Amino acid sequence: MTPLYELSDIEHHREGRTVLAIDRLELLPGRFYALTGANGAGKSTLLHLLALLDRPSRGELRIDGQSLPGSNRHLYRLRREITLVHQAVFLLSGSVADNLAFGLKLRGLSRRERNRRALWALQTVGLGDFGERRANRLSGGESRRVALARALALKPRVLLLDEPTTGLDESSAAAFEGLLAGLRDQGLSLVMASHDRALVQRLGAEEIRLAEGRILGRPLAGSTQHRLAVAGSSLCLNPSKMPER
Ligand SMILES: Nc1ncnc2c1ncn2[C@@H]1O[C@H](COP(=O)(O)OP(=O)(O)OP(=O)(O)O)[C@@H](O)[C@H]1O
C-alpha cells in the first residue's frame, strides 16, 4: 500500500533554529496517529507541514507517493482533502451555520448541499440544533465542537487535529473523545497532537513521540497488527484500509 505521507530527511527552521528534524516517517492511510511530546517538541510544526500550510525548509515530503510541491493544481487538490483543526479555535462572526457554510461555499457547493452537509456535521458533533446560534456566544467546548463540525463538513480525506481536547471540561472532553473514536472507527486518516497520553492510549492511536523536533519512542497502543520499526528518527507502519468517502 502506498503511504499517505512519506517524509525523508525533513528539516524545518524557524528564526535560524532547527525546530524539526525527521530522517524518515511514513504514515499510512486509514490510521490514527498521535503526536506527543513536551511543549515546543515540534508537534504543531509537523501538523502544519502535513497540512501543507508550510513547506519544510529541506527534505522531501510525499503524499500518495507523489513528491511535493508538484503542480499548483495537485497542491490545490490536496489542500482540499486535508483539513487541520487548529489548537486555537477561530470562528467567524455570524451564526454557527454561517461558519460551516463558508468553506462549502468556496468549494462551489449548492445551498441545498451546504445545508445538508452542515446539518450532518453538526449532528455528528452532537450540536444538531445549534445552526442558528451566534458563534461568538458559544462556550469553549461548544466552539471546539463547531470547529470540528466545520472541518468534517468539508469531508476531508485526512483530518489533522491540534490538541483537540484542550480546555474542555470533563464531560465535553468525554464527548469529544467519543467523536474521535467514531471517526477512527470510520477509518478516517487522523493525526492528532496531544499532551494527553492517557487519551492517546484510550483511543488506541499510534503514538509518535517527539522531543526537540525529533522522533523518539514507540506507540502506546502497542497493537499487534501494526509493525513498528524505529530506526533513529524513523517510523514505518503497516497498511490498513482506506476509508470510504
Ligand atoms: N513562528 C515561530 N517563530 C519562531 N519559532 C517558532 C515559531 N513557531 C514555533 N516556533 C518554535 O518551534 C518549536 C516547535 O514549536 P511547536 O509549536 O511545533 O511545538 P509543539 O510541540 O506544538 O508545542 P506545544 O505543545 O507547546 O503546542 C518551538 O521551539 C517554538 O518556539
The ligand as a Gaussian input file, in Angstrom:
#p B3LYP/6-31G(d) Opt

LIG

0 1
 N        6.540000      31.357000      14.340000
 C        7.571000      30.880000      15.006000
 N        8.741000      31.562000      15.056000
 C        9.805000      31.077000      15.710000
 N        9.804000      29.904000      16.359000
 C        8.693000      29.202000      16.359000
 C        7.502000      29.639000      15.689000
 N        6.565000      28.723000      15.857000
 C        7.098000      27.752000      16.607000
 N        8.374000      28.030000      16.907000
 C        9.287000      27.194000      17.681000
 O        9.306000      25.910000      17.109000
 C        9.441000      24.921000      18.128000
 C        8.336000      23.904000      17.935000
 O        7.099000      24.555000      18.197000
 P        5.713000      23.798000      18.068000
 O        4.652000      24.819000      18.202000
 O        5.744000      22.956000      16.869000
 O        5.754000      22.857000      19.359000
 P        4.593000      21.974000      19.995000
 O        5.179000      20.634000      20.226000
 O        3.381000      22.043000      19.170000
 O        4.389000      22.718000      21.373000
 P        3.094000      22.903000      22.324000
 O        2.894000      21.587000      22.989000
 O        3.559000      23.953000      23.278000
 O        1.946000      23.339000      21.476000
 C        9.384000      25.656000      19.453000
 O       10.693000      25.778000      19.938000
 C        8.813000      27.002000      19.109000
 O        9.311000      28.000000      19.962000

